[in-house]
């Protein structure tokens, strides 16, 4: 605890734990957005590198739980279905993670936030993007690369992934599991990358570890809500969260 209190006061630690619970709750309902909630909340009172470190371990654990909720076999089938996304995303994430200390992120946040907001807004208004099966492998590789590049820098790779899965009309249960697999493997890579970059170190690992319990508790509560909503309600909730997440990315890019 001494190393944690060297980073923040007890009051700020309580606030950080509450933010982790809220992020887990949102993730339990729609399957994503925990990193965006956590990094946005923590960045209000912690340095960017400490905020990023704080979300890494709870993200790793939460995504593992989400990916394995229907068992190991189902998770392995999901890996096979999106292997291009995973490979291209992993390479981009590992490369971009080393740029955290030197690359301005405002332009990157805008590059991701603007198309996400437009996509979600059009979808909520009734327009449906459909990706033909014959073109899926190209979209998978391109969006995977973009998501991994942004994720390595900011710890956020959810919006492009959700936009893609929504565009190919993934069923609710499958979408939750696929997101867990993609984000879980991405979280493993992110953890390794930031052990190398120095973001995760002897000062920040205890803080990240203590954030796991409230995040998982929030996600467990969110699962109860998720199980009670139908496919259409899930889709609309996903798009609404995606729209808000995009607005937040634009805000971070501008301010």
C-alpha positions as CSV (number, residue, x, y, z in Angstrom):
1,X,0.0,0.0,0.0
2,X,2.9,2.4,0.7
3,X,3.8,2.4,-3.0
4,X,0.2,3.2,-3.9
5,X,0.0,6.1,-1.4
6,X,3.2,7.4,-2.9
7,X,1.2,7.9,-6.1
8,X,-2.0,9.2,-4.6
9,X,-3.9,10.1,-1.4
10,X,-6.3,7.6,0.2
11,X,-9.2,9.8,-1.1
12,X,-8.0,9.6,-4.6
13,X,-7.5,5.8,-4.3
14,X,-11.2,5.4,-3.2
15,X,-12.2,7.5,-6.3
16,X,-10.0,5.3,-8.5
17,X,-11.6,2.1,-7.1
18,X,-15.1,3.6,-7.8
19,X,-14.1,4.3,-11.4
20,X,-12.9,0.7,-11.8
21,X,-16.3,-0.6,-10.5
22,X,-18.1,1.7,-13.0
23,X,-15.9,0.6,-15.9
24,X,-16.5,-3.0,-15.0
25,X,-20.3,-2.4,-14.8
26,X,-20.4,-0.9,-18.3
27,X,-18.3,-3.7,-19.7
28,X,-20.5,-6.4,-18.1
29,X,-23.6,-4.9,-19.9
30,X,-22.2,-4.2,-23.4
31,X,-18.8,-6.1,-23.4
32,X,-16.5,-3.1,-23.9
33,X,-15.7,0.5,-22.8
34,X,-14.0,-0.3,-19.5
35,X,-10.7,1.1,-20.6
36,X,-12.4,4.2,-21.9
37,X,-14.3,4.7,-18.6
38,X,-11.2,4.0,-16.5
39,X,-8.6,6.0,-18.5
40,X,-11.0,9.0,-18.8
41,X,-11.8,9.0,-15.0
42,X,-8.3,8.4,-13.8
43,X,-6.8,11.0,-16.2
44,X,-8.7,13.6,-14.3
45,X,-6.5,13.4,-11.3
46,X,-3.5,11.1,-12.1
47,X,-0.6,11.4,-14.6
48,X,-1.3,9.8,-18.0
49,X,1.2,7.0,-17.5
50,X,-0.2,6.1,-14.0
51,X,-3.7,6.2,-15.3
52,X,-2.7,3.8,-18.2
53,X,-1.0,1.5,-15.8
54,X,-4.0,1.4,-13.5
55,X,-6.3,0.0,-16.2
56,X,-3.9,-2.7,-17.6
57,X,-4.3,-5.5,-15.0
58,X,-8.0,-5.2,-14.4
59,X,-8.5,-5.1,-18.2
60,X,-6.5,-8.3,-18.5
61,X,-8.6,-10.1,-15.8
62,X,-12.0,-8.8,-16.9
63,X,-11.4,-9.8,-20.5
64,X,-10.2,-13.2,-19.5
65,X,-13.5,-13.7,-17.6
66,X,-15.6,-12.5,-20.5
67,X,-13.8,-14.6,-23.1
68,X,-14.1,-17.8,-21.0
69,X,-17.7,-17.3,-19.8
70,X,-19.0,-20.0,-22.2
71,X,-15.9,-22.2,-21.7
72,X,-12.5,-22.8,-23.3
73,X,-13.9,-24.5,-26.4
74,X,-16.1,-21.6,-27.3
75,X,-13.2,-19.2,-26.8
76,X,-11.0,-21.2,-29.1
77,X,-13.6,-21.1,-31.8
78,X,-13.8,-17.4,-31.5
79,X,-10.1,-17.1,-31.9
80,X,-10.3,-19.1,-35.2
81,X,-13.1,-16.8,-36.5
82,X,-11.1,-13.6,-36.0
83,X,-7.5,-14.7,-36.3
84,X,-6.6,-12.0,-38.9
85,X,-7.9,-9.3,-36.7
86,X,-5.8,-10.7,-33.8
87,X,-2.5,-11.1,-35.8
88,X,-2.6,-7.7,-37.4
89,X,-3.8,-6.0,-34.2
90,X,-1.1,-7.7,-32.1
91,X,1.8,-6.6,-34.4
92,X,0.5,-3.0,-34.5
93,X,0.0,-2.9,-30.7
94,X,3.5,-4.1,-29.9
95,X,5.0,-1.6,-32.2
96,X,2.9,1.4,-31.2
97,X,3.3,0.8,-27.4
98,X,6.9,1.9,-27.6
99,X,5.7,5.3,-28.9
100,X,3.8,6.2,-25.8
101,X,6.5,8.5,-24.4
102,X,7.2,10.4,-27.7
103,X,4.0,10.4,-29.9
104,X,1.3,13.0,-29.4
105,X,-2.1,11.3,-29.1
106,X,-4.5,14.1,-29.8
107,X,-4.6,13.6,-33.5
108,X,-4.9,9.8,-33.0
109,X,-7.9,10.3,-30.7
110,X,-9.6,12.5,-33.3
111,X,-8.8,10.0,-36.1
112,X,-10.6,7.3,-34.1
113,X,-13.3,9.4,-32.4
114,X,-14.8,11.1,-35.5
115,X,-15.5,7.9,-37.6
116,X,-16.8,6.1,-34.5
117,X,-19.3,8.9,-33.7
118,X,-20.4,9.0,-37.4
119,X,-20.8,5.2,-37.5
120,X,-22.8,5.0,-34.3
121,X,-25.0,8.0,-35.2
122,X,-25.9,6.6,-38.6
123,X,-26.6,3.1,-37.2
124,X,-28.8,4.5,-34.4
125,X,-30.7,6.6,-37.1
126,X,-31.5,3.3,-39.0
127,X,-28.7,3.1,-41.5
128,X,-27.0,-0.3,-41.5
129,X,-23.5,-1.0,-42.7
130,X,-23.1,-4.5,-44.1
131,X,-19.7,-6.1,-44.9
132,X,-20.0,-8.8,-47.5
133,X,-18.4,-12.2,-46.5
134,X,-16.1,-12.0,-49.4
135,X,-14.6,-8.7,-48.2
136,X,-14.5,-9.6,-44.5
137,X,-10.8,-10.6,-44.4
138,X,-9.7,-7.2,-45.8
139,X,-11.8,-5.3,-43.3
140,X,-10.6,-7.6,-40.5
141,X,-6.9,-6.9,-41.3
142,X,-7.3,-3.2,-41.7
143,X,-9.5,-2.5,-38.7
144,X,-7.3,-4.9,-36.6
145,X,-4.2,-2.9,-37.5
146,X,-5.9,0.4,-36.7
147,X,-7.3,-0.9,-33.4
148,X,-4.0,-2.3,-32.3
149,X,-2.0,0.9,-33.2
150,X,-4.4,3.0,-31.1
151,X,-4.5,0.5,-28.4
152,X,-0.8,0.3,-27.9
153,X,-0.6,4.1,-27.4
154,X,-3.8,4.7,-25.3
155,X,-4.9,1.3,-23.9
156,X,-8.2,1.8,-25.9
157,X,-8.9,-0.5,-28.8
158,X,-12.6,-1.1,-28.3
159,X,-14.5,1.3,-30.7
160,X,-13.0,0.0,-34.0
161,X,-13.6,-3.6,-32.8
162,X,-17.2,-3.0,-31.8
163,X,-17.9,-1.1,-35.0
164,X,-16.6,-4.0,-37.1
165,X,-18.5,-6.7,-35.1
166,X,-21.7,-4.7,-35.4
167,X,-21.2,-4.3,-39.1
168,X,-21.1,-8.1,-39.6
169,X,-24.2,-8.6,-37.5
170,X,-22.6,-10.7,-34.8
171,X,-25.2,-12.3,-32.4
172,X,-25.2,-10.9,-28.8
173,X,-23.6,-13.9,-27.0
174,X,-21.0,-14.4,-29.8
175,X,-20.2,-10.7,-29.9
176,X,-19.5,-10.6,-26.1
177,X,-17.3,-13.7,-26.3
178,X,-15.4,-12.5,-29.4
179,X,-14.8,-9.1,-27.8
180,X,-13.5,-10.8,-24.7
181,X,-11.1,-12.9,-26.8
182,X,-9.9,-10.0,-28.9
183,X,-9.6,-7.6,-25.9
184,X,-8.1,-10.4,-23.7
185,X,-5.3,-11.3,-26.1
186,X,-4.8,-7.6,-26.7
187,X,-4.5,-7.1,-22.9
188,X,-1.9,-9.8,-22.6
189,X,0.1,-8.0,-25.4
190,X,-0.5,-4.6,-23.8
191,X,0.8,-5.9,-20.4
192,X,3.9,-7.3,-22.0
193,X,4.5,-4.2,-24.0
194,X,4.2,-1.9,-21.1
195,X,6.4,-4.0,-18.8
196,X,8.9,-3.3,-21.6
197,X,8.1,0.4,-22.0
198,X,8.3,1.0,-18.2
199,X,4.6,2.1,-17.7
200,X,4.2,-1.0,-15.6
201,X,6.9,-0.9,-12.9
202,X,7.4,-1.5,-9.2
203,X,5.5,1.7,-8.3
204,X,2.5,1.2,-10.6
205,X,1.9,-2.6,-10.5
206,X,0.4,-2.6,-7.0
207,X,-2.0,0.1,-8.0
208,X,-3.1,-1.8,-11.1
209,X,-3.5,-5.0,-9.1
210,X,-5.8,-3.4,-6.5
211,X,-8.0,-2.2,-9.2
212,X,-8.9,-5.8,-10.3
213,X,-11.4,-6.6,-7.6
214,X,-13.8,-3.6,-8.0
215,X,-13.6,-3.9,-11.8
216,X,-14.6,-7.6,-11.7
217,X,-17.3,-6.9,-9.2
218,X,-18.8,-4.3,-11.5
219,X,-18.6,-6.6,-14.4
220,X,-20.4,-9.4,-12.6
221,X,-23.3,-7.0,-11.8
222,X,-23.3,-5.9,-15.5
223,X,-23.6,-9.5,-16.6
224,X,-26.9,-9.8,-14.7
225,X,-28.2,-6.8,-16.7
226,X,-26.8,-8.2,-20.0
227,X,-28.5,-11.5,-19.6
228,X,-32.0,-9.9,-19.3
229,X,-31.9,-7.8,-22.5
230,X,-32.6,-9.0,-26.0
231,X,-30.5,-8.7,-29.2
232,X,-32.1,-5.4,-30.3
233,X,-31.7,-3.8,-26.9
234,X,-28.1,-5.0,-26.7
235,X,-27.4,-3.5,-30.2
236,X,-28.9,-0.2,-29.3
237,X,-27.1,-0.1,-25.9
238,X,-23.8,-1.0,-27.7
239,X,-24.2,1.8,-30.3
240,X,-25.2,4.3,-27.6
241,X,-22.1,3.5,-25.6
242,X,-20.0,3.6,-28.8
243,X,-21.4,7.0,-29.6
244,X,-20.5,8.4,-26.2
245,X,-17.1,6.8,-26.3
246,X,-16.4,8.4,-29.7
247,X,-17.5,11.8,-28.3
248,X,-15.1,11.3,-25.4
249,X,-12.2,10.5,-27.8
250,X,-13.0,13.7,-29.8
251,X,-13.0,15.7,-26.5
252,X,-9.6,14.2,-25.6
253,X,-8.2,15.0,-29.0
254,X,-9.4,18.6,-28.9
255,X,-8.7,19.4,-25.3
